[in-house]
Amino acid sequence: MNWDDPAARARLIEQVGADEYNRRLREHQEASVVSIVNGHKIRRVNSRFGRLFMVGDTGTAFSTQGEAERFASEQEPACD
């Protein structure tokens, strides 16, 4: 599955339904985690800006893993 392809994601949701799509998306997101800092999962994402490192649920991403880890270390600890 190419999660970076909007058309492929749309086809998948049509094929398997919303619940299964969301389960697979969560599984993909968990597999993309490269580190956990201060409780924040840092994962690789591809965007129109290239590969970024997303910091948990903060809505913030960086071009390097180090920047993402520094940012995460300065945030309130995440609760899972």
N, C-alpha and C positions, 0 to 999 in steps of 0.2 A: 504494500500500500504506500503510495506517495502522498504523505500528509501535507506536502507543500503545494499540491495541485488542487485548487478549489473544485474543479470539475470532477476529479476522482473522489473527493470527499462528498460531493453532492450525490454521485452515483452510489457510493457506499451507504449513505443514509437512506436512500430510496430502496436499496437492496435488503438492508438488515433492520431498518427501523431505528428510531431515536434512542431507545434504551441500549441496544447493542452497540450502536455507533458511539454513544457516550462511554460505554465500558471500554471499547477498543481505543478510544482517544485517551482515556485515563491511563490505560496500559502503555500506550505509546509515550505519553508524557513521563511516566515513571521510568521507562527505559531510557529516556533522554537525560536523566539526572546525572550530572558529572561530579557534583559535590554537594555537601550540606554544611552551611555555615550559620551558626547561631539559630539553628532550627529552620533556616530558609533553604529550600531545595533550589539549587541552581541547575538549570537545564539548557541544553543547546536548542536553539530554534533558528529556522531559516526564515528570512524576511526579504522584502524588497531592498533592504539595506545590506544584505548578505547574512552571514552567520552571526548570531548574537547569543548572549548568555542572559537568560531571563532569571530574575531573582524572585522565586516563589510567587506569591500573589500580590506583589507590590506594584505590578504594572510597569516595572522598570527593567531595562535591559542594557547591556554594555557590549562593546565590541571585543573585549577580552575577558577571560575567566577571572583573572586577577582583579580587575576593576569590579566585577560582579561580587567577588568574595569580600573585597574591602567594603563595598556598600552594605552587603548583608551583615557584616560584623558590626556595623554602626547602627543597625536598626534594632527595634525592640525584638526580643526573641519571638520566634514564630511558635504558635501552638498548633499541633496537628491533632 
